[in-house]
């Protein structure tokens, strides 16, 4: 009896381990250059409504991804693509319009901690683009359209 329990536990570990690798690989793969914490400004996150204030870029998270990223061919064609210049203040309003499930939002290097948005939640995210390069915009929690929630932030000199 004891040895069969050990075998069962070993079997669960073998099946669970590859699944973990796939999930982590989908959400956190990035080809952006490494940056030290001192070169990237901190993001300010504020709870909001889905009404876009002037100067903010609206990102809608729902069953079509980020701003219909599925329709734009994500993940092989990341969408949306946000292009700014070094030194610009980036203002994003991220809104979860999915009525049933949470979604996440993060940006490699600039907003790695990310935010989880329950259905109907919205957050204003503001930061200064101090490091040039191309950075992955991604969903930082697992959801049904997780693999399609891939965009890009491009910061030019």
FENFEN-V373687 format. One record per backbone hydrogen bond with DSSP energy under -0.5 kcal/mol. CO is the residue of the C=O (numbers start at 1). NH is the residue of the N-H. E is the energy in kcal/mol with one decimal. If there is no record, write none. Layout:
CO	NH	E
CO	NH	E
This chain:
1	5	-1.5
2	6	-1.9
3	7	-1.9
4	8	-2.1
5	9	-2.4
6	10	-2.3
7	11	-2.3
8	12	-2.1
9	13	-2.1
10	14	-2.2
11	15	-1.9
12	16	-2.6
13	17	-2.2
14	18	-0.8
15	19	-0.8
16	20	-1.9
17	21	-1.6
18	22	-1.9
19	23	-2.3
20	24	-2.4
21	25	-2.4
22	26	-1.9
23	27	-1.6
24	28	-1.9
25	29	-0.7
36	39	-1.7
36	40	-0.5
37	40	-0.8
44	126	-2.4
46	124	-3.2
50	52	-0.6
51	53	-0.5
53	56	-1.7
56	58	-0.5
57	93	-3.0
58	60	-0.5
59	61	-0.5
59	95	-2.9
60	62	-0.5
60	67	-2.6
61	97	-2.2
61	98	-0.8
62	65	-2.1
64	70	-2.2
65	62	-1.9
65	67	-0.6
68	72	-1.0
69	74	-2.6
70	73	-1.5
73	76	-0.7
73	77	-1.5
80	82	-0.6
80	152	-2.5
81	83	-0.6
82	84	-0.5
82	154	-3.2
84	156	-2.5
85	88	-2.5
88	90	-0.6
88	129	-3.0
89	91	-0.5
90	92	-0.5
90	127	-1.9
91	57	-2.8
92	94	-0.5
92	125	-2.9
93	59	-3.2
93	95	-0.5
94	123	-2.3
95	61	-3.0
95	97	-0.9
96	120	-1.9
103	117	-3.5
105	115	-1.8
106	138	-2.6
107	111	-3.3
108	110	-2.1
111	107	-1.1
111	114	-0.7
115	105	-1.9
115	117	-0.5
116	118	-0.6
117	103	-2.1
118	121	-2.6
121	96	-2.9
122	48	-2.6
123	94	-2.8
123	125	-0.5
124	46	-2.4
125	92	-3.0
126	44	-3.1
127	90	-3.5
128	41	-0.7
128	130	-1.3
129	87	-4.1
130	132	-0.5
133	155	-3.1
135	153	-3.1
136	108	-3.1
137	151	-3.2
138	106	-2.0
138	140	-0.5
143	146	-1.4
145	148	-1.5
145	149	-0.6
146	149	-1.5
148	150	-1.8
149	139	-1.2
150	79	-2.7
151	137	-1.7
152	82	-3.0
152	154	-0.5
153	135	-3.1
153	155	-0.6
154	84	-2.7
154	156	-0.6
155	133	-2.5
156	86	-3.2
